[in-house]
Amino acid sequence: MWWLHRELDTSELPGERFTVYVTFTDHPKRYWVVAEPPSAASLCTADPGFEVDVSLRTDRATLYRVYL
């Protein structure tokens, strides 16, 4: 997940904050990617308490293939 949040382009996201909740079908960890344009995104391993704008549920291999 570190590679994903570091490469996220936050310049076109709507609003002041955009939160993505990521769960994996093949791994127990959960992640929140919090983007506050125009700065870079932050990766959280605990719920930051912000409203979730997008929920993503996938396996790790698929997410990595889409990223590439």
C-alpha positions in Angstrom: 0.0 0.0 0.0 2.9 2.4 0.5 3.6 2.4 -3.2 0.0 3.2 -4.0 -0.4 6.2 -1.7 2.9 7.7 -2.7 1.9 7.8 -6.4 -1.6 9.1 -5.9 -2.2 12.3 -7.8 -4.4 14.4 -5.5 -4.7 17.4 -7.8 -8.0 16.4 -9.4 -9.8 14.9 -6.3 -13.1 16.5 -5.3 -13.4 18.4 -2.1 -11.0 19.2 0.7 -10.5 15.6 1.8 -11.0 12.3 0.0 -10.8 9.0 1.9 -10.5 5.5 0.4 -11.0 2.5 2.6 -9.1 -0.6 1.4 -9.7 -4.2 2.5 -8.2 -7.3 1.0 -9.8 -10.7 0.5 -6.5 -12.4 1.0 -5.0 -10.5 3.9 -6.5 -9.4 7.3 -5.1 -5.8 7.3 -7.2 -2.8 6.5 -6.0 0.6 5.2 -7.3 4.1 4.8 -5.8 6.4 2.2 -6.5 10.0 3.1 -5.9 12.6 0.4 -6.1 16.3 1.2 -5.4 18.2 -2.1 -3.0 19.7 -3.0 -0.7 17.8 -0.6 0.2 14.2 -0.9 -1.9 11.3 0.5 -1.5 9.7 3.9 -1.7 6.0 4.6 -3.4 5.0 7.8 -3.6 1.5 9.4 -6.2 2.6 12.0 -9.5 4.3 11.2 -8.7 8.1 11.0 -12.4 8.9 11.7 -13.1 10.6 8.4 -16.1 9.8 6.2 -15.2 7.2 3.6 -15.7 8.3 0.0 -14.7 5.1 -1.7 -14.5 1.5 -0.4 -12.2 -0.9 -2.3 -12.3 -4.7 -1.6 -9.9 -6.8 -3.7 -7.0 -9.2 -3.4 -3.5 -7.9 -3.2 -2.4 -9.3 -6.6 -5.2 -7.7 -8.5 -4.6 -4.3 -6.9 -1.0 -4.5 -7.8 -1.8 -5.5 -11.5 -4.2 -2.6 -11.8 -1.6 -0.3 -10.4 1.0 -1.4 -12.9 
